[in-house]
Amino acid sequence: MSAAVAAAAAAATSSLSRCSSSTNSSSGNQSHHQSLIPAPVCPPVLSRYESQKRRDWNTFGQYLKNHRPPLALSRCSGAHVLEFLRYLDQFGKTKVHNDTCPFFGHPHPPAPCPCPLRQAWGSLDALIGRLRAAFEENGGQPDTNPFGARAVRLYLKEVRDSQAKARGIAYEKKKRRKSQVQQNGSSQEIITMQGLEARSNTGSNLIGSSSSYGCLGNNAEMS
């Protein structure tokens, strides 16, 4: 009788040992499997300028899709860029006085007037700079860049001069500031870039609910 009890106890001990070994092996396999799973890679954090440039580029692409008829980027010219800039004027926040307005050339008008709101020249200039860079970063050639067309440069110059007269503000070219010299002796130029904030609702032929422009940058001052 005691021999049978001893044999049963030995069998139970062996069974428990095998079960424990199996559990430990399974746990080890799971731990090894988990160690093989690659850690998630965090996307690089974009600077404010790069983020704004990406939004501008996506917005211009949406504008081309909503164009009537739809327009491919490869067929986009300086004339289409001018259409885009004039389209943005409806979302402007800068008062530009007409030559018949009594406040024409007055930098600080004492009363409101019915003159239209436009996009500020500095904001448009910064926008074109970002789109020009984005075009080439997305495979475009510099010699076919519509944002660097002569017609676009002349338009921006006309906007600058007309707004300077209408608002009584002299625009001066900002000098680039140099950062501190690095350890290798090189220096980097810092260029202040204006933001592009979406504030408008879409219409029948507008860009889109999340990308229509309300104002461009910090140069859109109210007068």
C-alpha positions in Angstrom: 0.0 0.0 0.0 2.8 2.4 0.9 4.6 1.5 -2.3 1.6 2.4 -4.4 1.2 5.8 -2.6 4.9 6.5 -3.2 4.6 5.7 -6.9 1.5 8.0 -7.2 3.3 10.8 -5.5 6.3 10.4 -7.7 4.1 10.5 -10.8 2.4 13.6 -9.6 5.7 15.3 -8.9 6.9 14.4 -12.4 3.7 15.8 -14.0 4.0 19.1 -12.2 7.7 19.4 -13.2 6.8 18.9 -16.9 4.0 21.4 -16.6 6.2 24.0 -15.0 8.9 23.4 -17.7 6.3 23.8 -20.5 5.0 27.1 -18.9 8.5 28.5 -18.6 9.3 27.6 -22.2 6.1 29.2 -23.5 6.8 32.4 -21.4 10.4 32.5 -22.8 9.2 32.1 -26.4 6.7 35.0 -25.9 9.4 37.2 -24.4 11.7 36.4 -27.3 8.9 37.1 -29.8 8.2 40.4 -28.2 11.8 41.4 -28.2 11.9 40.8 -32.0 9.0 43.4 -32.6 10.7 46.6 -33.8 10.0 49.7 -31.7 7.8 52.3 -33.4 9.7 55.0 -35.3 8.6 58.5 -34.5 8.4 60.8 -37.5 10.8 63.7 -37.6 9.4 66.9 -36.1 9.1 69.5 -38.8 10.0 73.2 -38.3 7.3 75.8 -38.5 8.6 76.8 -41.9 8.6 73.3 -43.3 5.1 72.6 -41.9 3.8 75.8 -43.4 5.4 75.0 -46.7 3.7 71.6 -46.8 0.3 73.1 -46.0 0.8 75.7 -48.8 1.8 73.1 -51.3 -1.2 70.9 -50.4 -3.5 73.8 -50.7 -2.2 74.9 -54.1 -2.7 71.3 -55.3 -6.3 71.3 -54.1 -6.8 74.6 -55.9 -5.6 73.1 -59.1 -8.0 70.2 -58.6 -10.9 72.6 -58.1 -9.9 74.6 -61.1 -12.4 74.7 -63.9 -11.3 72.8 -65.9 -9.0 70.8 -63.5 -5.4 71.8 -64.1 -2.4 69.4 -63.9 0.7 70.8 -62.2 2.8 70.0 -65.3 0.7 72.5 -67.2 0.7 75.2 -64.6 2.2 78.5 -65.7 2.9 81.9 -64.2 -0.5 83.0 -65.4 -2.2 80.3 -63.2 -0.1 81.4 -60.2 -1.4 84.9 -60.7 -5.0 83.6 -60.7 -4.2 81.9 -57.4 -2.8 85.1 -55.9 -5.8 87.1 -57.0 -8.1 84.4 -55.7 -6.5 84.8 -52.3 -7.4 88.5 -52.1 -11.0 87.7 -51.2 -9.6 86.4 -47.9 -7.3 89.3 -47.2 -7.2 91.3 -44.0 -5.3 94.4 -45.1 -7.1 97.6 -46.0 -5.9 99.0 -49.3 -7.3 102.5 -50.0 -8.5 103.4 -53.4 -7.0 106.6 -55.0 -10.4 108.3 -54.5 -10.6 107.5 -50.8 -9.9 110.5 -48.5 -7.5 108.3 -46.5 -5.4 107.3 -49.5 -1.8 107.4 -48.4 -2.8 107.8 -44.8 -1.0 105.2 -42.6 -3.4 105.7 -39.7 -6.9 106.6 -41.0 -9.1 108.2 -38.3 -12.3 106.6 -39.5 -13.4 103.4 -41.3 -13.9 103.4 -45.1 -15.4 101.0 -47.6 -12.1 100.3 -49.4 -11.5 96.6 -50.0 -9.4 94.2 -48.0 -6.5 92.5 -49.7 -3.7 90.2 -49.0 -0.6 92.0 -47.7 2.3 92.2 -50.1 4.8 90.7 -47.6 2.5 87.7 -47.0 2.2 87.0 -50.7 5.9 87.3 -51.2 6.6 84.8 -48.4 4.0 82.4 -49.8 5.5 82.5 -53.3 8.9 81.8 -51.8 7.6 78.7 -50.0 5.7 77.4 -53.1 8.7 78.0 -55.3 10.9 75.8 -53.0 8.2 73.2 -52.6 7.8 72.9 -56.4 11.5 71.9 -56.9 11.4 69.7 -53.8 8.6 67.7 -55.4 10.5 67.0 -58.6 10.0 70.3 -60.5 12.8 71.8 -62.6 14.0 75.3 -61.7 13.8 76.5 -65.3 10.1 75.5 -65.5 9.1 76.7 -62.0 5.9 78.8 -62.5 6.4 80.5 -59.1 9.6 82.0 -60.3 8.1 83.3 -63.5 8.9 86.9 -64.5 5.1 87.7 -64.5 4.9 86.6 -60.9 7.8 88.8 -59.9 6.4 91.8 -61.7 3.0 91.2 -60.0 4.5 91.2 -56.6 6.4 94.4 -57.3 3.2 96.1 -58.5 1.4 94.9 -55.3 4.2 96.2 -53.1 4.3 99.6 -54.8 0.6 100.1 -54.9 0.0 99.1 -51.3 2.9 101.3 -50.2 1.2 104.3 -51.9 -2.3 103.4 -50.8 -1.4 102.8 -47.2 1.4 105.4 -46.8 3.9 102.8 -45.8 7.4 102.5 -47.2 8.4 98.9 -47.6 12.1 98.3 -46.9 13.9 95.1 -47.7 14.8 93.3 -44.5 18.4 92.3 -44.0 19.2 88.8 -43.3 20.5 88.1 -39.8 23.4 85.8 -39.3 23.4 83.3 -36.5 26.3 82.7 -34.3 29.4 81.1 -35.9 29.4 77.4 -35.4 32.4 75.5 -34.1 33.5 74.6 -37.6 33.7 78.3 -38.5 30.6 78.3 -40.7 27.5 80.5 -40.2 23.9 80.1 -41.0 21.5 82.8 -42.3 18.2 83.1 -40.5 15.2 84.2 -42.5 12.0 85.1 -40.8 9.1 83.4 -42.5 5.5 84.4 -42.2 2.8 81.9 -41.4 -0.3 81.1 -43.5 -3.5 80.8 -41.5 -6.7 79.3 -42.9 -9.8 81.3 -41.9 -12.4 81.1 -44.6 -15.3 78.9 -45.7 -15.4 77.3 -49.0 -17.6 78.4 -51.9 -18.6 76.6 -55.1 -15.2 77.0 -56.6 -13.0 77.4 -53.5 -10.1 75.3 -52.3 -11.6 73.2 -49.5 -13.1 73.5 -46.0 -9.8 72.9 -44.2 -7.4 74.8 -46.5 -9.0 78.0 -47.6 -7.0 81.1 -46.7 -8.2 83.7 -44.2 -5.0 85.7 -44.0 -1.4 85.2 -45.0 1.3 85.7 -42.5 2.0 88.4 -40.0 2.4 91.2 -42.6 -1.3 91.5 -43.1 -1.8 94.6 -41.0 -5.1 96.4 -40.7 -5.2 100.1 -41.5 
